[in-house]
Amino acid sequence: MPLIPEEPQIHESAQGPRATPASGRTAPTPRPVPGPRPAAPSRPGRPGPPRPAPPVQRTSRDAAHAAKPGPSASPAAADGPQIQLIPASVEGALDAAEEAVDLLLDSGRAPGDVLVITTGEPHPWATHELSFGEASYWAQHDARDDVFYTDAQVADRATTRPVVVVAVNGGPESVTASALKTAHARAGALLIVCGDPQRINSVLGAGV
C-alpha cells in the first residue's frame, strides 16, 4: 500500500520539473545571454569618455595659457596686455592676488613669470626679504626664479614679466594710479588687478 502512493508522487515530481525546466530553460537561456552582452560594453563605454575628457580640458587650458603669451606678445607693444579684473575688498585684495598667483602656477606658469604689486601694506614676503637688505631683495628679482612681490612705490624698478598681478589693498588714489600704470607697462601678456571694480575702472579709464 505505501508503495503505490509513493510511485506516482515520484513520477509526477520527476516529470513535472523535468518537462517545465526543459522547455523553460531552452527559451529564456538564449534571450538573457544577448541581454547582458550589450549592457556590458555600454558600461565600460560610459566611463571611457569621461576619463579622457578631464585631461583634454586640462591640456586645452594649458594650451590656452601657453597660447596667450604668443598672440598677446605682439599686440602688447601696441594695445598692451590683456587685463583681468578680480573684484575684492581692500582687506581681501591681497588674498585674491594670492589665489590668482596659485591659479597661474597651477596652470603651468613659471614662478619667475609673475610679478605682484601691492598698493597698500607690502606683502609679508617682501617685508621679510627686505629685512635682509635691498641688495639681496632685488637680487632675487634679477634671478627671476620665483614670484616677486614689490610695493607700488618701488615697482617701477621691476622689469617686465609675462604676468603682473596688482593687489589694490589700500593706499591713496595717486599710488593706485601709479601702480596700475607701472603694472600695465611691465605686463608682457596679462595684467590681473584685484580690488574694488569701480575704483579700478575709474583709474583704468583715466588712461592706464
Secondary structure, 3 states (H helix, E strand, C coil): CCHHHHHHHHHHHHHHHHHHHHHHHHCCCCCCCCCHHHHHHHHHHCCCCCCCHHHHHHHHHHHHHHHCHHHHHHHHCCCCCEEEEEECCCCCHHHHHHHHHHHHHHCCCCHHHEEEEECCCCCHHHHHHHCCCHHHHHHHHHHCCCCEEEEHHHHHHCCCEEEEEEECCCCCHHHHHHHHHHHHHHEEEEEEEEECHHHHHHHHCCCC
